[in-house]
Structures are given as C-alpha cells and as structure tokens.
Amino acid sequence: MIPWFTYSRPNSLKDAVKQLSVPGTRLHAGGTDLLGCLRDGVVAADKLVSISHLAELRGITRTGNGSVRIGALTTLTEIAEHPYIMEHYAALSEGASSAASPQLRNQGTIGGNISQRPRCWYFRGDFHCLRKGGEACYAVAGENQFHCIVGGQSCFIVHPSDTAPALIALEARVRITGPQGTRTLPLESFFVGPQKDFTRENVLDAGDILTEILLPAPAANHRSSYRKVRARGAWDFALAGVALSVRFSNGIVQLARIVLSGVAPVPWRVREAEKIVTGKEIDDETASQAAAACVKDAVPLAKNEYKLHLVRGVVEEALLAMKQA
C-alpha cells in the first residue's frame, strides 16, 4: 500500500526546482519506478512534485549543428521508434526497445530509465541493507546470482538501465537544472559507484532535475548497437549486455567505445577492450581479446560466475556483428 503524500504540479521548471529543494519531496515524472518504491517502502515521500506535464521537457529535436536533444520526459517508446534515432543512434533505439514491457515503455521516460533505483532484492525488500543505512550488504553471502562482478565495493548492485550504457557509448551529455542553476556533464560522470558513495547512484542533489540528454552529431562511417542477455525474452533486466559505438575507416576501427550492462553498479566502460580493437580490423582474434579484457578484473560472487561467460560471449558476438553490418 502506498503511504499518504501531498501532490503538486508546478507550472514551470523553476517552480519545480524550488519545491524539490524542500526535504521530504520526491520528483514524479513517468512514475513507473517511483510508485513501486513508495509502495514497497524503499523510499518515503511527504510530497510528490510532478513535472510530467511540462512540455519543454519532452521531444526529440535536431539542432543546427546536427546534434540531437532528447527531453528527459520523452518516453522509451518514442525513442525506440524514432526514425532518426533508429538510423543514426541504433544502440539507443535498441536499448530503449529492450527495456521493460511495451506498457512500461509507453509510460516510462528516458530520464527515469537513466536514474532508476537498483533492482537488488535486498534493497527492494524488507532488509536494512548498507545502501539504506544499515551495516551490511546482504548479497555478499546471500542470493547474489544477479549481482555485480566488477566495480563492487561494500555494495554489489548492478545498474538496471539499458539506455544508459548505450548513451555513454554514444558520448551523450546530460543537462541538469537545480537551485544553483544549470550544468552540463558527460553522462559517464553522472553515475556514482559504491567506492565513492554507496548511499547514492548519481550526482543529483536536492532540487536537481535531469532535463535533457544531448547526443553529438552522427559521424561518417559510424555504427552502434546494444546487445542484451536476459533470463526471459522480454520484460526482464540484463544479466549481461554490451553497448558498442565504433567508427571505421576502410574497415579499420578508428574509435571504439564499449560499455557493459548488467554486471556493475554503474554502466561499465571497458577502456582496455576499446584499445584492443582500435587500429585493427574486427576479426575473431580481436573480438576474443576484447571480450577477455572485459572480464579481466572481474571478481564474481558465489553464485554469479556464469556472468563471466555471458560477458565474453555477448561482447564477441556484438563485435563480430558490427564487422558484418
């Protein structure tokens, strides 16, 4: 049962920021994650501040220099089905279309998908875990088959978003409006891992609102993709996945970005694997070496060693498919 709260629909972004700066308030956009968290007691709220009606935060537009602006309230369905996104930013379209179910994609927003809370069953359940102010991460000695194999420290969640790895691979930036004004930063810098602060997942402070995502203009000879492995064919989170963004010149990789999903507390960029493929043609050996680099520093828990094999397989498969595209 969802506890009582008051509800506000401010008429402007400025007013929304002001209201969200008050302790005990929560931002409401699509609401697909927030309402479940309230119902399950994961978070509490005295007041919800809804921005779902603010038209300025919706839509996909191309700017004069060829870059793309995506309003944070744009739904996953709109992104997945947008012709220009599908043609020039395939990884994002594929990530958006693979998230959740059709009903949730129709309601859920890109901003919410990026900043959703962890799906760890200890965090979501009736456990006073470390992330909720407790003294221990119960996944370490518990049911940890879906938890992280890289980047874990104190807390072993995995980041649940399918669009965030794709956006990082595509060099996206985000714009945040808050009490101190507006700032823009690379999406890669938006996320906060447990080694830095295990009580939060991103840099948003009280009153901050993620307002838009900015994608650079598409480059010539550029390809991207998102490949996801899950237990069910739909409506499931990634056990392991990879977003690729590759720029070619005469079949040789000039630039590569490789970002894993489903295996770390944040979307996990693997720079060593990127270096392996850069300056080379993608062949079986190169793909295998890059895939091995993706799990080189992995430290699996008792029940999730299988993710090592999933990561290697999905990275090899995605790289070889990129060559054939």
KEZA-954001 format. One record per residue (C-alpha): residue in three letters; chain; x, y, z. Coordinates in Angstrom, 1 decimal. Last residue first. Layout:
N
<Ala; A; <X; Y; Z>>
...
This chain:
325
<Ala; A; <26.9; -4.7; -40.6>>
<Gln; A; <29.3; -7.7; -40.7>>
<Lys; A; <32.0; -6.1; -38.6>>
<Met; A; <29.4; -4.9; -36.1>>
<Ala; A; <28.1; -8.5; -35.9>>
<Leu; A; <31.6; -9.6; -35.0>>
<Leu; A; <31.8; -7.0; -32.2>>
<Ala; A; <28.3; -7.9; -30.8>>
<Glu; A; <29.0; -11.7; -30.8>>
<Glu; A; <32.4; -11.3; -29.1>>
<Val; A; <30.9; -8.9; -26.5>>
<Val; A; <27.9; -11.2; -25.8>>
<Gly; A; <30.0; -14.3; -25.4>>
<Arg; A; <32.7; -12.8; -23.2>>
<Val; A; <30.0; -11.2; -21.0>>
<Leu; A; <27.9; -14.3; -20.7>>
<His; A; <31.0; -16.4; -19.8>>
<Leu; A; <31.9; -14.1; -16.9>>
<Lys; A; <28.3; -13.9; -15.9>>
<Tyr; A; <28.3; -17.6; -15.1>>
<Glu; A; <30.4; -16.7; -12.0>>
<Asn; A; <27.2; -15.4; -10.5>>
<Lys; A; <26.5; -17.6; -7.5>>
<Ala; A; <29.5; -17.3; -5.1>>
<Leu; A; <30.4; -13.7; -6.1>>
<Pro; A; <32.4; -12.9; -9.2>>
<Val; A; <35.6; -10.8; -9.1>>
<Ala; A; <36.0; -9.4; -12.6>>
<Asp; A; <39.3; -7.7; -13.5>>
<Lys; A; <39.9; -9.4; -16.8>>
<Val; A; <36.3; -9.7; -17.6>>
<Cys; A; <36.1; -7.1; -20.4>>
<Ala; A; <39.7; -7.8; -21.4>>
<Ala; A; <38.6; -11.3; -22.4>>
<Ala; A; <36.0; -9.9; -24.7>>
<Ala; A; <38.5; -7.6; -26.4>>
<Gln; A; <40.9; -10.5; -27.0>>
<Ser; A; <38.1; -12.6; -28.4>>
<Ala; A; <36.9; -9.8; -30.8>>
<Thr; A; <40.5; -9.3; -32.0>>
<Glu; A; <41.0; -13.0; -32.6>>
<Asp; A; <37.7; -13.5; -34.4>>
<Asp; A; <38.1; -10.4; -36.6>>
<Ile; A; <37.5; -6.7; -36.3>>
<Glu; A; <40.1; -4.9; -38.3>>
<Lys; A; <42.6; -3.0; -36.2>>
<Gly; A; <43.5; 0.5; -35.1>>
<Thr; A; <41.3; 0.4; -32.1>>
<Val; A; <40.1; -3.1; -31.2>>
<Ile; A; <42.5; -3.6; -28.2>>
<Lys; A; <42.3; 0.0; -27.1>>
<Glu; A; <38.5; -0.3; -26.6>>
<Ala; A; <38.9; -3.5; -24.6>>
<Glu; A; <41.3; -1.7; -22.2>>
<Arg; A; <38.8; 1.2; -22.0>>
<Val; A; <36.0; -1.0; -20.6>>
<Arg; A; <33.0; 1.2; -19.7>>
<Trp; A; <30.8; -0.1; -17.0>>
<Pro; A; <27.3; 1.3; -16.7>>
<Val; A; <27.2; 1.7; -12.9>>
<Pro; A; <26.9; -0.8; -10.1>>
<Ala; A; <28.4; -3.4; -12.4>>
<Val; A; <27.4; -6.5; -14.4>>
<Gly; A; <24.0; -5.9; -16.0>>
<Ser; A; <25.3; -3.5; -18.7>>
<Leu; A; <28.7; -3.2; -20.3>>
<Val; A; <30.1; -0.2; -22.2>>
<Ile; A; <32.5; -0.5; -25.2>>
<Arg; A; <33.5; 2.7; -27.0>>
<Ala; A; <35.6; 2.5; -30.2>>
<Leu; A; <37.4; 4.9; -32.5>>
<Gln; A; <39.3; 4.4; -35.7>>
<Val; A; <38.5; 0.8; -36.3>>
<Ile; A; <39.8; -0.3; -39.6>>
<Gly; A; <37.4; -1.4; -42.4>>
<Asn; A; <38.4; 1.4; -44.7>>
<Ser; A; <37.9; 3.9; -41.9>>
<Phe; A; <35.5; 2.8; -39.2>>
<Arg; A; <33.9; 4.4; -36.1>>
<Val; A; <32.5; 2.1; -33.5>>
<Ser; A; <29.9; 2.5; -30.7>>
<Leu; A; <29.1; -0.6; -28.8>>
<Ala; A; <26.7; -1.2; -26.0>>
<Val; A; <27.1; -4.5; -24.2>>
<Gly; A; <24.9; -6.8; -22.1>>
<Ala; A; <24.8; -9.1; -19.1>>
<Leu; A; <22.1; -10.5; -16.9>>
<Ala; A; <20.1; -7.6; -18.3>>
<Phe; A; <16.7; -6.9; -16.8>>
<Asp; A; <13.5; -8.6; -17.9>>
<Trp; A; <10.2; -7.7; -19.7>>
<Ala; A; <11.0; -9.8; -22.7>>
<Gly; A; <12.8; -12.9; -23.9>>
<Arg; A; <13.3; -14.2; -20.4>>
<Ala; A; <16.5; -14.8; -18.5>>
<Arg; A; <18.3; -11.9; -20.1>>
<Val; A; <21.2; -11.3; -22.5>>
<Lys; A; <21.4; -7.8; -24.0>>
<Arg; A; <23.0; -6.5; -27.2>>
<Tyr; A; <23.1; -2.8; -28.0>>
<Ser; A; <24.5; -1.5; -31.2>>
<Ser; A; <26.5; 1.3; -32.9>>
<Arg; A; <27.9; 2.1; -36.3>>
<His; A; <29.9; 5.1; -37.5>>
<Asn; A; <31.2; 5.5; -41.1>>
<Ala; A; <30.5; 9.3; -41.0>>
<Ala; A; <29.8; 10.8; -37.7>>
<Pro; A; <26.4; 11.5; -36.1>>
<Ala; A; <26.1; 14.9; -34.4>>
<Pro; A; <26.7; 14.6; -30.7>>
<Leu; A; <23.9; 13.5; -28.4>>
<Leu; A; <22.4; 15.7; -25.7>>
<Ile; A; <20.1; 14.4; -23.0>>
<Glu; A; <17.6; 16.7; -21.3>>
<Thr; A; <16.1; 17.9; -18.0>>
<Leu; A; <17.6; 16.0; -15.2>>
<Ile; A; <16.2; 17.8; -12.2>>
<Asp; A; <18.1; 18.9; -9.1>>
<Gly; A; <16.2; 20.2; -6.1>>
<Ala; A; <18.1; 18.1; -3.6>>
<Asp; A; <21.2; 16.7; -5.2>>
<Leu; A; <21.6; 14.6; -8.4>>
<Val; A; <25.1; 13.1; -8.8>>
<Asn; A; <24.0; 9.5; -9.3>>
<Glu; A; <23.5; 6.2; -7.6>>
<Arg; A; <23.5; 7.1; -3.9>>
<Thr; A; <24.2; 5.6; -0.5>>
<Phe; A; <27.3; 3.6; -1.5>>
<Asp; A; <29.3; 6.8; -2.1>>
<Lys; A; <32.7; 6.7; -3.9>>
<Gln; A; <33.5; 3.0; -4.0>>
<Pro; A; <29.8; 2.4; -4.3>>
<Gly; A; <29.7; 4.0; -7.8>>
<Val; A; <28.2; 7.3; -8.6>>
<Phe; A; <26.7; 8.0; -12.1>>
<Phe; A; <26.5; 11.3; -13.9>>
<Ser; A; <30.2; 11.3; -14.9>>
<Glu; A; <29.5; 8.9; -17.8>>
<Leu; A; <26.6; 11.0; -18.8>>
<Pro; A; <29.1; 13.7; -19.7>>
<Leu; A; <28.2; 17.0; -17.9>>
<Thr; A; <26.0; 20.0; -18.3>>
<Arg; A; <25.1; 22.5; -15.6>>
<Thr; A; <22.1; 24.7; -14.9>>
<Gly; A; <21.5; 26.9; -12.0>>
<Gln; A; <22.4; 26.6; -8.3>>
<Pro; A; <19.0; 25.5; -7.2>>
<Gly; A; <18.9; 22.9; -9.9>>
<Thr; A; <18.8; 22.2; -13.6>>
<Ile; A; <20.7; 19.3; -15.0>>
<Arg; A; <21.8; 18.8; -18.6>>
<Val; A; <23.1; 15.4; -19.7>>
<Arg; A; <25.9; 14.5; -22.2>>
<Ala; A; <25.9; 11.6; -24.6>>
<Glu; A; <29.1; 10.1; -25.9>>
<Leu; A; <27.3; 7.4; -27.9>>
<Ala; A; <28.8; 4.6; -25.8>>
<Ile; A; <27.6; 6.5; -22.7>>
<Leu; A; <24.1; 6.7; -24.3>>
<Ala; A; <24.0; 3.0; -25.0>>
<Pro; A; <25.2; 2.1; -21.5>>
<Ala; A; <22.4; 4.4; -20.0>>
<Thr; A; <19.6; 3.1; -22.2>>
<Asp; A; <19.5; -0.4; -20.8>>
<Ser; A; <19.3; 0.7; -17.2>>
<Pro; A; <19.4; -1.6; -14.2>>
<His; A; <22.8; -0.7; -12.6>>
<Val; A; <24.0; -3.7; -10.8>>
<Ile; A; <24.2; -3.9; -7.0>>
<Phe; A; <27.1; -5.2; -5.1>>
<Cys; A; <27.5; -2.8; -2.1>>
<Ser; A; <30.7; -2.7; 0.0>>
<Gln; A; <32.8; -2.5; -3.1>>
<Gly; A; <31.5; -3.9; -6.4>>
<Gly; A; <33.0; -2.5; -9.6>>
<Val; A; <33.0; -5.7; -11.5>>
<Ile; A; <31.1; -9.0; -11.0>>
<Cys; A; <27.8; -7.4; -9.9>>
<His; A; <24.6; -9.1; -8.6>>
<Phe; A; <22.1; -11.4; -10.3>>
<Gln; A; <23.3; -14.6; -8.8>>
<Asn; A; <23.8; -13.0; -5.4>>
<Glu; A; <21.4; -14.8; -3.1>>
<Gly; A; <23.3; -14.3; 0.2>>
<Ala; A; <26.8; -14.0; 1.5>>
<Val; A; <27.8; -10.8; -0.3>>
<Ala; A; <24.2; -10.0; -1.2>>
<Tyr; A; <23.4; -9.0; 2.3>>
<Cys; A; <25.4; -5.8; 2.0>>
<Ala; A; <26.0; -4.9; 5.6>>
<Glu; A; <25.7; -2.1; 8.3>>
<Gly; A; <22.3; -0.5; 7.5>>
<Gly; A; <21.6; 3.0; 6.1>>
<Lys; A; <19.5; 2.0; 3.1>>
<Arg; A; <22.5; 1.3; 0.9>>
<Leu; A; <24.0; -0.8; 3.6>>
<Cys; A; <21.0; -3.1; 3.9>>
<His; A; <18.1; -2.7; 6.3>>
<Phe; A; <16.2; -5.6; 4.6>>
<Asp; A; <12.5; -5.7; 3.9>>
<Gly; A; <12.9; -6.0; 0.1>>
<Arg; A; <13.9; -3.5; -2.6>>
<Phe; A; <17.5; -3.1; -1.4>>
<Tyr; A; <17.7; -6.9; -0.6>>
<Trp; A; <16.1; -7.7; -3.9>>
<Cys; A; <18.6; -5.7; -5.8>>
<Arg; A; <16.7; -3.7; -8.5>>
<Pro; A; <18.7; -0.5; -8.1>>
<Arg; A; <16.9; 2.9; -8.3>>
<Gln; A; <16.1; 4.5; -11.7>>
<Ser; A; <18.2; 7.4; -12.9>>
<Ile; A; <18.7; 6.5; -16.5>>
<Asn; A; <15.3; 5.0; -17.0>>
<Gly; A; <13.7; 7.9; -15.3>>
<Gly; A; <15.3; 10.4; -17.6>>
<Ile; A; <14.4; 8.3; -20.6>>
<Thr; A; <10.7; 8.2; -19.5>>
<Gly; A; <8.5; 5.3; -18.6>>
<Gln; A; <4.8; 5.4; -19.7>>
<Asn; A; <4.9; 3.8; -23.2>>
<Arg; A; <8.0; 1.8; -22.3>>
<Leu; A; <6.1; 0.4; -19.3>>
<Gln; A; <3.2; -0.8; -21.4>>
<Pro; A; <5.5; -2.3; -24.0>>
<Ser; A; <7.5; -4.2; -21.3>>
<Ala; A; <10.8; -3.5; -19.6>>
<Ala; A; <13.7; -2.2; -21.7>>
<Ser; A; <14.7; -3.9; -25.0>>
<Ser; A; <13.2; -1.1; -27.2>>
<Ala; A; <15.1; 1.6; -25.3>>
<Gly; A; <18.4; -0.2; -25.7>>
<Glu; A; <17.9; -1.0; -29.3>>
<Ser; A; <17.0; 2.7; -30.1>>
<Leu; A; <20.0; 3.9; -28.1>>
<Ala; A; <22.4; 1.5; -29.8>>
<Ala; A; <21.0; 2.4; -33.2>>
<Tyr; A; <21.9; 6.1; -32.9>>
<His; A; <22.0; 7.2; -36.6>>
<Glu; A; <19.2; 5.2; -38.3>>
<Met; A; <17.0; 4.2; -35.3>>
<Ile; A; <17.4; 7.6; -33.7>>
<Tyr; A; <16.4; 9.4; -36.9>>
<Pro; A; <13.4; 7.1; -37.4>>
<His; A; <12.0; 7.5; -33.8>>
<Glu; A; <10.6; 4.1; -32.7>>
<Ala; A; <12.8; 3.3; -29.8>>
<Ile; A; <12.9; 6.9; -28.6>>
<Glu; A; <9.2; 7.4; -28.6>>
<Thr; A; <8.7; 4.0; -26.9>>
<Leu; A; <11.2; 5.0; -24.2>>
<Thr; A; <9.2; 8.0; -23.4>>
<Thr; A; <10.5; 11.6; -23.7>>
<Leu; A; <10.3; 13.2; -20.3>>
<Ala; A; <14.1; 13.9; -20.2>>
<Gly; A; <13.9; 15.9; -23.4>>
<Ile; A; <16.1; 14.5; -26.1>>
<Arg; A; <18.4; 16.9; -27.9>>
<Val; A; <20.2; 15.8; -31.1>>
<Ser; A; <23.4; 17.1; -32.7>>
<Gly; A; <23.4; 18.2; -36.3>>
<Asn; A; <25.0; 21.6; -35.8>>
<Gly; A; <21.6; 23.4; -36.1>>
<Thr; A; <19.9; 21.2; -33.5>>
<Arg; A; <17.9; 18.1; -34.1>>
<Thr; A; <14.9; 17.6; -31.8>>
<Ile; A; <13.4; 14.7; -29.8>>
<Gly; A; <10.5; 15.5; -27.5>>
<Arg; A; <9.6; 16.4; -24.0>>
<Leu; A; <11.0; 18.5; -21.2>>
<Glu; A; <9.6; 21.8; -22.6>>
<Ala; A; <6.1; 20.2; -22.5>>
<Leu; A; <6.0; 20.3; -18.7>>
<His; A; <3.0; 18.0; -17.8>>
<Ser; A; <5.0; 15.1; -16.3>>
<Ile; A; <6.8; 17.5; -13.9>>
<Ser; A; <5.1; 16.2; -10.8>>
<Val; A; <6.3; 17.2; -7.3>>
<Leu; A; <5.4; 14.4; -4.8>>
<Lys; A; <5.2; 15.3; -1.2>>
<Asp; A; <5.8; 13.7; 2.2>>
<Ala; A; <7.8; 11.0; 0.5>>
<Ala; A; <9.4; 7.7; 1.6>>
<Val; A; <11.8; 5.4; -0.2>>
<Val; A; <12.1; 1.6; -0.4>>
<Gly; A; <8.8; 1.2; 1.4>>
<Asp; A; <7.4; -1.2; -1.1>>
<Arg; A; <4.6; 1.1; -2.2>>
<Leu; A; <6.9; 4.1; -2.4>>
<Cys; A; <9.5; 2.2; -4.5>>
<Gly; A; <6.8; 0.9; -6.8>>
<Leu; A; <5.4; 4.4; -7.3>>
<Leu; A; <8.9; 5.8; -8.1>>
<Asp; A; <9.8; 3.2; -10.7>>
<Thr; A; <7.0; 3.6; -13.2>>
<Gly; A; <6.4; 7.2; -12.1>>
<Gly; A; <6.6; 8.7; -15.6>>
<Ala; A; <7.8; 12.0; -14.0>>
<His; A; <7.4; 12.4; -10.2>>
<Leu; A; <10.2; 14.0; -8.2>>
<Arg; A; <10.3; 13.4; -4.5>>
<Thr; A; <9.8; 15.8; -1.6>>
<Gly; A; <10.7; 15.1; 2.1>>
<Pro; A; <13.2; 17.9; 2.4>>
<Val; A; <12.4; 21.1; 0.4>>
<Ser; A; <14.6; 21.7; -2.6>>
<Leu; A; <12.0; 19.9; -4.7>>
<Gln; A; <9.6; 22.8; -4.4>>
<Lys; A; <12.1; 25.3; -5.7>>
<Val; A; <13.2; 23.1; -8.6>>
<Ala; A; <9.6; 22.6; -9.6>>
<Asp; A; <9.0; 26.3; -9.5>>
<Lys; A; <11.9; 26.9; -11.9>>
<Leu; A; <10.7; 24.1; -14.2>>
<Ser; A; <7.4; 25.9; -14.5>>
<Asn; A; <3.7; 25.4; -13.7>>
<Pro; A; <4.2; 23.2; -10.7>>
<Arg; A; <2.0; 20.1; -10.4>>
<Ser; A; <1.9; 19.2; -6.7>>
<Tyr; A; <0.9; 16.1; -4.7>>
<Thr; A; <0.6; 15.5; -1.0>>
<Phe; A; <1.5; 12.1; 0.5>>
<Trp; A; <-0.2; 9.2; 2.1>>
<Pro; A; <1.5; 5.8; 2.1>>
<Ile; A; <1.3; 3.4; -0.9>>
<Met; A; <0.0; 0.0; 0.0>>
